Amino acid sequence: MKGLEFIIFDLDDTIYPRSAGVMQAIGDRIHRYMVERLGLDEEVAVRLRREYLTRYGTTMRGLITHHHIDPEDYLAYVHQVPLADLLSPAPRLDAALSEILAEKVIFTNASREHAGRVLQTMDIERHFTRIVDIRDMDYRSKPHPTAYQRLLTLLGARPQACLLVDDSARNLRPARELGMTTVLVGDGHLEDGVDFVIEEVAQVGSVVKKLGT
Ligand SMILES: [Mg+2]
């Protein structure tokens, strides 16, 4: 791959492993938001959350569309999780990122405040030049195609110059269609829309090496 300029990382369950439990904690907050703020029954909340996630890629998009929530209130509420108890500095990832010359960016369906706190807790924030968050996407989350267009516009990047790293194959597919190279992180496998699979994000350097940049 000639001319790799940007490595774009998803945040949650990508920058740290799923086993850290951060998304579990956020999921609990989302559930409480639906029950306490919106007054939904527990079972209804569980069902709707699953439905919105499948249909829109995030629960938030469904809540905006069908329950007219204030996205800022929602984002502040659901990201109140004890990050310091769940995450710690990541020296291996820090070293791996140091060896990669391309510009590093976070591209997240969460808020930039949450992303900033995660990066700070892991002590790796210095590597990232930019956080493209859900507001930057006008609350139209990945995998909605406009999210990726927005990302490219904000970065002033050609898709061919981008490597996207995400734990969700569903979120990689639209990027692949635009011409980005895609890396799936975690226990997934090669499938449609996925160019590379790595077990953990610190291995991203091996992909960059394979691309010969
Ligand atoms: Mg993720």
py3Dmol code that shows the C-alpha trace and the ligand (Angstrom):
import py3Dmol

protein = """\
ATOM      1  CA  MET A   1       0.000   0.000   0.000  1.00  0.00           C
ATOM      2  CA  LYS A   2       1.643   3.210  -1.101  1.00  0.00           C
ATOM      3  CA  GLY A   3       1.045   6.443   0.707  1.00  0.00           C
ATOM      4  CA  LEU A   4      -0.525   5.418   4.002  1.00  0.00           C
ATOM      5  CA  GLU A   5      -1.198   8.739   5.705  1.00  0.00           C
ATOM      6  CA  PHE A   6      -3.801   8.063   8.381  1.00  0.00           C
ATOM      7  CA  ILE A   7      -4.414   5.229  10.798  1.00  0.00           C
ATOM      8  CA  ILE A   8      -7.919   5.630  12.080  1.00  0.00           C
ATOM      9  CA  PHE A   9      -8.844   3.808  15.259  1.00  0.00           C
ATOM     10  CA  ASP A  10     -12.239   3.048  16.661  1.00  0.00           C
ATOM     11  CA  LEU A  11     -12.201   3.656  20.422  1.00  0.00           C
ATOM     12  CA  ASP A  12     -14.375   1.322  22.498  1.00  0.00           C
ATOM     13  CA  ASP A  13     -13.400  -2.363  22.471  1.00  0.00           C
ATOM     14  CA  THR A  14     -10.639  -1.521  19.970  1.00  0.00           C
ATOM     15  CA  ILE A  15      -8.124   0.690  21.774  1.00  0.00           C
ATOM     16  CA  TYR A  16      -8.635  -1.464  24.889  1.00  0.00           C
ATOM     17  CA  PRO A  17      -9.827  -5.102  24.870  1.00  0.00           C
ATOM     18  CA  ARG A  18     -13.460  -6.048  25.362  1.00  0.00           C
ATOM     19  CA  SER A  19     -12.408  -7.918  28.519  1.00  0.00           C
ATOM     20  CA  ALA A  20     -11.709  -4.552  30.203  1.00  0.00           C
ATOM     21  CA  GLY A  21     -15.462  -4.290  30.767  1.00  0.00           C
ATOM     22  CA  VAL A  22     -15.840  -0.640  29.773  1.00  0.00           C
ATOM     23  CA  MET A  23     -18.588  -1.330  27.238  1.00  0.00           C
ATOM     24  CA  GLN A  24     -20.347  -3.538  29.763  1.00  0.00           C
ATOM     25  CA  ALA A  25     -20.352  -0.582  32.178  1.00  0.00           C
ATOM     26  CA  ILE A  26     -21.567   1.804  29.449  1.00  0.00           C
ATOM     27  CA  GLY A  27     -24.239  -0.724  28.498  1.00  0.00           C
ATOM     28  CA  ASP A  28     -25.483  -0.727  32.085  1.00  0.00           C
ATOM     29  CA  ARG A  29     -25.673   3.078  32.009  1.00  0.00           C
ATOM     30  CA  ILE A  30     -27.585   2.982  28.688  1.00  0.00           C
ATOM     31  CA  HIS A  31     -30.072   0.587  30.242  1.00  0.00           C
ATOM     32  CA  ARG A  32     -30.487   2.819  33.297  1.00  0.00           C
ATOM     33  CA  TYR A  33     -30.973   5.843  31.071  1.00  0.00           C
ATOM     34  CA  MET A  34     -33.793   4.102  29.233  1.00  0.00           C
ATOM     35  CA  VAL A  35     -35.461   2.957  32.430  1.00  0.00           C
ATOM     36  CA  GLU A  36     -34.899   6.017  34.638  1.00  0.00           C
ATOM     37  CA  ARG A  37     -34.871   8.926  32.203  1.00  0.00           C
ATOM     38  CA  LEU A  38     -37.357   7.591  29.656  1.00  0.00           C
ATOM     39  CA  GLY A  39     -39.470   5.572  32.073  1.00  0.00           C
ATOM     40  CA  LEU A  40     -39.401   2.391  29.997  1.00  0.00           C
ATOM     41  CA  ASP A  41     -40.028  -1.038  31.519  1.00  0.00           C
ATOM     42  CA  GLU A  42     -36.892  -3.096  32.056  1.00  0.00           C
ATOM     43  CA  GLU A  43     -37.862  -5.689  29.427  1.00  0.00           C
ATOM     44  CA  VAL A  44     -38.906  -3.055  26.906  1.00  0.00           C
ATOM     45  CA  ALA A  45     -35.588  -1.287  27.395  1.00  0.00           C
ATOM     46  CA  VAL A  46     -33.678  -4.516  26.737  1.00  0.00           C
ATOM     47  CA  ARG A  47     -35.677  -5.270  23.609  1.00  0.00           C
ATOM     48  CA  LEU A  48     -35.513  -1.752  22.169  1.00  0.00           C
ATOM     49  CA  ARG A  49     -31.803  -1.486  22.811  1.00  0.00           C
ATOM     50  CA  ARG A  50     -31.171  -4.664  20.841  1.00  0.00           C
ATOM     51  CA  GLU A  51     -33.477  -3.470  18.083  1.00  0.00           C
ATOM     52  CA  TYR A  52     -31.888  -0.002  17.764  1.00  0.00           C
ATOM     53  CA  LEU A  53     -28.384  -1.399  17.851  1.00  0.00           C
ATOM     54  CA  THR A  54     -29.177  -3.782  14.995  1.00  0.00           C
ATOM     55  CA  ARG A  55     -31.024  -1.211  12.986  1.00  0.00           C
ATOM     56  CA  TYR A  56     -28.933   1.929  13.525  1.00  0.00           C
ATOM     57  CA  GLY A  57     -25.522   0.843  14.818  1.00  0.00           C
ATOM     58  CA  THR A  58     -26.064   2.635  18.137  1.00  0.00           C
ATOM     59  CA  THR A  59     -28.854   2.765  20.694  1.00  0.00           C
ATOM     60  CA  MET A  60     -28.549   6.537  20.670  1.00  0.00           C
ATOM     61  CA  ARG A  61     -29.606   6.867  17.053  1.00  0.00           C
ATOM     62  CA  GLY A  62     -32.800   4.924  17.815  1.00  0.00           C
ATOM     63  CA  LEU A  63     -33.484   7.021  20.905  1.00  0.00           C
ATOM     64  CA  ILE A  64     -33.048  10.241  18.912  1.00  0.00           C
ATOM     65  CA  THR A  65     -35.312   9.016  16.113  1.00  0.00           C
ATOM     66  CA  HIS A  66     -38.082   7.451  18.191  1.00  0.00           C
ATOM     67  CA  HIS A  67     -37.872   9.078  21.635  1.00  0.00           C
ATOM     68  CA  HIS A  68     -36.541  12.533  20.717  1.00  0.00           C
ATOM     69  CA  ILE A  69     -33.895  12.479  23.412  1.00  0.00           C
ATOM     70  CA  ASP A  70     -31.321  15.220  23.879  1.00  0.00           C
ATOM     71  CA  PRO A  71     -28.135  13.566  22.595  1.00  0.00           C
ATOM     72  CA  GLU A  72     -25.893  15.662  24.851  1.00  0.00           C
ATOM     73  CA  ASP A  73     -27.798  14.634  27.967  1.00  0.00           C
ATOM     74  CA  TYR A  74     -27.578  11.018  26.820  1.00  0.00           C
ATOM     75  CA  LEU A  75     -23.845  11.118  26.067  1.00  0.00           C
ATOM     76  CA  ALA A  76     -23.017  12.704  29.404  1.00  0.00           C
ATOM     77  CA  TYR A  77     -25.147  10.144  31.268  1.00  0.00           C
ATOM     78  CA  VAL A  78     -24.001   6.920  29.613  1.00  0.00           C
ATOM     79  CA  HIS A  79     -20.291   7.715  29.746  1.00  0.00           C
ATOM     80  CA  GLN A  80     -20.261   8.137  33.517  1.00  0.00           C
ATOM     81  CA  VAL A  81     -18.282   4.957  34.131  1.00  0.00           C
ATOM     82  CA  PRO A  82     -15.327   4.314  36.482  1.00  0.00           C
ATOM     83  CA  LEU A  83     -12.634   4.259  33.793  1.00  0.00           C
ATOM     84  CA  ALA A  84      -9.794   4.404  36.317  1.00  0.00           C
ATOM     85  CA  ASP A  85     -10.999   1.077  37.779  1.00  0.00           C
ATOM     86  CA  LEU A  86     -11.289  -0.580  34.363  1.00  0.00           C
ATOM     87  CA  LEU A  87      -8.321   0.715  32.367  1.00  0.00           C
ATOM     88  CA  SER A  88      -4.660   1.293  33.076  1.00  0.00           C
ATOM     89  CA  PRO A  89      -1.633   2.692  31.223  1.00  0.00           C
ATOM     90  CA  ALA A  90      -0.773   0.580  28.165  1.00  0.00           C
ATOM     91  CA  PRO A  91       3.026   0.671  27.653  1.00  0.00           C
ATOM     92  CA  ARG A  92       3.011  -1.968  24.870  1.00  0.00           C
ATOM     93  CA  LEU A  93       0.445  -0.098  22.842  1.00  0.00           C
ATOM     94  CA  ASP A  94       2.278   3.132  23.580  1.00  0.00           C
ATOM     95  CA  ALA A  95       5.488   1.642  22.145  1.00  0.00           C
ATOM     96  CA  ALA A  96       3.659   0.179  19.123  1.00  0.00           C
ATOM     97  CA  LEU A  97       2.078   3.531  18.294  1.00  0.00           C
ATOM     98  CA  SER A  98       5.440   5.289  18.631  1.00  0.00           C
ATOM     99  CA  GLU A  99       6.846   3.154  15.822  1.00  0.00           C
ATOM    100  CA  ILE A 100       4.140   4.115  13.337  1.00  0.00           C
ATOM    101  CA  LEU A 101       4.763   7.278  11.383  1.00  0.00           C
ATOM    102  CA  ALA A 102       1.311   7.784   9.886  1.00  0.00           C
ATOM    103  CA  GLU A 103      -1.011  10.273  11.578  1.00  0.00           C
ATOM    104  CA  LYS A 104      -3.223   8.604  14.175  1.00  0.00           C
ATOM    105  CA  VAL A 105      -6.859   9.521  14.636  1.00  0.00           C
ATOM    106  CA  ILE A 106      -9.754   8.291  16.791  1.00  0.00           C
ATOM    107  CA  PHE A 107     -13.093   7.754  15.017  1.00  0.00           C
ATOM    108  CA  THR A 108     -15.757   6.963  17.596  1.00  0.00           C
ATOM    109  CA  ASN A 109     -19.514   6.662  17.997  1.00  0.00           C
ATOM    110  CA  ALA A 110     -18.953   8.029  21.525  1.00  0.00           C
ATOM    111  CA  SER A 111     -18.210  11.591  22.638  1.00  0.00           C
ATOM    112  CA  ARG A 112     -14.793  13.242  22.465  1.00  0.00           C
ATOM    113  CA  GLU A 113     -14.890  13.679  26.252  1.00  0.00           C
ATOM    114  CA  HIS A 114     -15.183   9.933  26.759  1.00  0.00           C
ATOM    115  CA  ALA A 115     -12.489   9.278  24.153  1.00  0.00           C
ATOM    116  CA  GLY A 116     -10.176  11.802  25.814  1.00  0.00           C
ATOM    117  CA  ARG A 117     -10.656  10.188  29.221  1.00  0.00           C
ATOM    118  CA  VAL A 118      -9.949   6.707  27.838  1.00  0.00           C
ATOM    119  CA  LEU A 119      -6.760   7.827  26.091  1.00  0.00           C
ATOM    120  CA  GLN A 120      -5.628   9.705  29.189  1.00  0.00           C
ATOM    121  CA  THR A 121      -6.264   6.759  31.495  1.00  0.00           C
ATOM    122  CA  MET A 122      -4.265   4.525  29.127  1.00  0.00           C
ATOM    123  CA  ASP A 123      -1.591   7.218  28.864  1.00  0.00           C
ATOM    124  CA  ILE A 124      -1.535   7.207  25.057  1.00  0.00           C
ATOM    125  CA  GLU A 125      -3.299  10.459  24.186  1.00  0.00           C
ATOM    126  CA  ARG A 126      -0.131  12.100  22.873  1.00  0.00           C
ATOM    127  CA  HIS A 127      -0.208   9.826  19.798  1.00  0.00           C
ATOM    128  CA  PHE A 128      -3.495  11.083  18.443  1.00  0.00           C
ATOM    129  CA  THR A 129      -3.775  14.278  16.463  1.00  0.00           C
ATOM    130  CA  ARG A 130      -7.526  14.266  16.307  1.00  0.00           C
ATOM    131  CA  ILE A 131     -10.710  12.722  17.713  1.00  0.00           C
ATOM    132  CA  VAL A 132     -13.609  12.521  15.289  1.00  0.00           C
ATOM    133  CA  ASP A 133     -16.630  11.887  17.514  1.00  0.00           C
ATOM    134  CA  ILE A 134     -20.358  11.365  17.214  1.00  0.00           C
ATOM    135  CA  ARG A 135     -21.043  15.122  17.117  1.00  0.00           C
ATOM    136  CA  ASP A 136     -18.661  15.496  14.193  1.00  0.00           C
ATOM    137  CA  MET A 137     -20.842  12.915  12.425  1.00  0.00           C
ATOM    138  CA  ASP A 138     -23.971  14.934  13.216  1.00  0.00           C
ATOM    139  CA  TYR A 139     -25.015  12.033  15.487  1.00  0.00           C
ATOM    140  CA  ARG A 140     -25.208   9.699  12.479  1.00  0.00           C
ATOM    141  CA  SER A 141     -23.069   6.896  13.826  1.00  0.00           C
ATOM    142  CA  LYS A 142     -20.985   4.253  12.114  1.00  0.00           C
ATOM    143  CA  PRO A 143     -21.913   2.209  10.070  1.00  0.00           C
ATOM    144  CA  HIS A 144     -24.028   4.926   8.424  1.00  0.00           C
ATOM    145  CA  PRO A 145     -22.145   5.862   5.216  1.00  0.00           C
ATOM    146  CA  THR A 146     -22.275   9.618   5.913  1.00  0.00           C
ATOM    147  CA  ALA A 147     -20.102   9.092   9.016  1.00  0.00           C
ATOM    148  CA  TYR A 148     -17.185   7.961   6.839  1.00  0.00           C
ATOM    149  CA  GLN A 149     -17.652  10.771   4.338  1.00  0.00           C
ATOM    150  CA  ARG A 150     -17.599  13.223   7.199  1.00  0.00           C
ATOM    151  CA  LEU A 151     -14.410  11.672   8.563  1.00  0.00           C
ATOM    152  CA  LEU A 152     -12.666  11.987   5.189  1.00  0.00           C
ATOM    153  CA  THR A 153     -13.806  15.578   4.793  1.00  0.00           C
ATOM    154  CA  LEU A 154     -12.604  16.549   8.272  1.00  0.00           C
ATOM    155  CA  LEU A 155      -9.231  14.905   7.717  1.00  0.00           C
ATOM    156  CA  GLY A 156      -8.931  16.105   4.148  1.00  0.00           C
ATOM    157  CA  ALA A 157      -7.982  12.513   3.370  1.00  0.00           C
ATOM    158  CA  ARG A 158      -8.305  10.198   0.391  1.00  0.00           C
ATOM    159  CA  PRO A 159      -9.791   6.845   1.429  1.00  0.00           C
ATOM    160  CA  GLN A 160      -6.845   5.055  -0.232  1.00  0.00           C
ATOM    161  CA  ALA A 161      -4.515   6.763   2.249  1.00  0.00           C
ATOM    162  CA  CYS A 162      -6.445   5.461   5.280  1.00  0.00           C
ATOM    163  CA  LEU A 163      -6.195   2.341   7.381  1.00  0.00           C
ATOM    164  CA  LEU A 164      -9.250   1.806   9.599  1.00  0.00           C
ATOM    165  CA  VAL A 165      -9.010  -0.338  12.735  1.00  0.00           C
ATOM    166  CA  ASP A 166     -12.283  -1.397  14.406  1.00  0.00           C
ATOM    167  CA  ASP A 167     -13.589  -4.347  16.444  1.00  0.00           C
ATOM    168  CA  SER A 168     -16.767  -4.447  14.348  1.00  0.00           C
ATOM    169  CA  ALA A 169     -16.726  -5.907  10.825  1.00  0.00           C
ATOM    170  CA  ARG A 170     -20.004  -4.141  10.235  1.00  0.00           C
ATOM    171  CA  ASN A 171     -18.273  -0.807  10.822  1.00  0.00           C
ATOM    172  CA  LEU A 172     -15.415  -1.719   8.486  1.00  0.00           C
ATOM    173  CA  ARG A 173     -17.518  -2.609   5.441  1.00  0.00           C
ATOM    174  CA  PRO A 174     -18.567   0.936   4.417  1.00  0.00           C
ATOM    175  CA  ALA A 175     -14.932   2.050   4.780  1.00  0.00           C
ATOM    176  CA  ARG A 176     -13.742  -0.803   2.582  1.00  0.00           C
ATOM    177  CA  GLU A 177     -16.322   0.141  -0.039  1.00  0.00           C
ATOM    178  CA  LEU A 178     -14.914   3.674  -0.094  1.00  0.00           C
ATOM    179  CA  GLY A 179     -11.419   2.311  -0.686  1.00  0.00           C
ATOM    180  CA  MET A 180      -9.895   2.303   2.799  1.00  0.00           C
ATOM    181  CA  THR A 181      -7.842  -0.647   3.998  1.00  0.00           C
ATOM    182  CA  THR A 182      -9.504  -2.335   6.963  1.00  0.00           C
ATOM    183  CA  VAL A 183      -8.283  -4.137  10.065  1.00  0.00           C
ATOM    184  CA  LEU A 184     -10.576  -6.110  12.359  1.00  0.00           C
ATOM    185  CA  VAL A 185      -9.446  -6.298  16.009  1.00  0.00           C
ATOM    186  CA  GLY A 186     -10.418  -9.063  18.424  1.00  0.00           C
ATOM    187  CA  ASP A 187     -11.652 -12.606  17.939  1.00  0.00           C
ATOM    188  CA  GLY A 188     -13.167 -12.048  14.483  1.00  0.00           C
ATOM    189  CA  HIS A 189     -12.140 -13.613  11.190  1.00  0.00           C
ATOM    190  CA  LEU A 190     -11.502 -12.543   7.620  1.00  0.00           C
ATOM    191  CA  GLU A 191     -14.793 -11.777   5.946  1.00  0.00           C
ATOM    192  CA  ASP A 192     -16.365  -9.436   3.462  1.00  0.00           C
ATOM    193  CA  GLY A 193     -15.000  -5.931   4.009  1.00  0.00           C
ATOM    194  CA  VAL A 194     -12.092  -7.059   6.206  1.00  0.00           C
ATOM    195  CA  ASP A 195      -8.529  -6.954   4.838  1.00  0.00           C
ATOM    196  CA  PHE A 196      -6.633  -7.967   7.989  1.00  0.00           C
ATOM    197  CA  VAL A 197      -7.426  -9.475  11.381  1.00  0.00           C
ATOM    198  CA  ILE A 198      -5.357  -8.870  14.532  1.00  0.00           C
ATOM    199  CA  GLU A 199      -6.042 -10.137  18.035  1.00  0.00           C
ATOM    200  CA  GLU A 200      -5.150  -6.927  19.806  1.00  0.00           C
ATOM    201  CA  VAL A 201      -4.592  -3.371  18.748  1.00  0.00           C
ATOM    202  CA  ALA A 202      -0.884  -3.342  19.709  1.00  0.00           C
ATOM    203  CA  GLN A 203      -0.311  -5.641  16.682  1.00  0.00           C
ATOM    204  CA  VAL A 204      -1.337  -2.920  14.233  1.00  0.00           C
ATOM    205  CA  GLY A 205       2.334  -2.297  13.474  1.00  0.00           C
ATOM    206  CA  SER A 206       2.586  -5.721  11.851  1.00  0.00           C
ATOM    207  CA  VAL A 207      -0.158  -4.728   9.386  1.00  0.00           C
ATOM    208  CA  VAL A 208       1.591  -1.456   8.602  1.00  0.00           C
ATOM    209  CA  LYS A 209       4.798  -3.411   7.925  1.00  0.00           C
ATOM    210  CA  LYS A 210       2.951  -5.830   5.618  1.00  0.00           C
ATOM    211  CA  LEU A 211       1.606  -2.884   3.693  1.00  0.00           C
ATOM    212  CA  GLY A 212       5.200  -1.828   3.149  1.00  0.00           C
ATOM    213  CA  THR A 213       4.847   1.784   4.140  1.00  0.00           C
TER     214      THR A 213
END
"""
ligand_1 = """\
1
MG
Mg -15.873 -0.558 19.006
"""
view = py3Dmol.view(width=600, height=400)
view.addModel(protein, "pdb")
view.setStyle({"model": 0}, {"cartoon": {"style": "trace"}})
view.addModel(ligand_1, "xyz")
view.setStyle({"model": 1}, {"stick": {}})
view.zoomTo()
view.show()
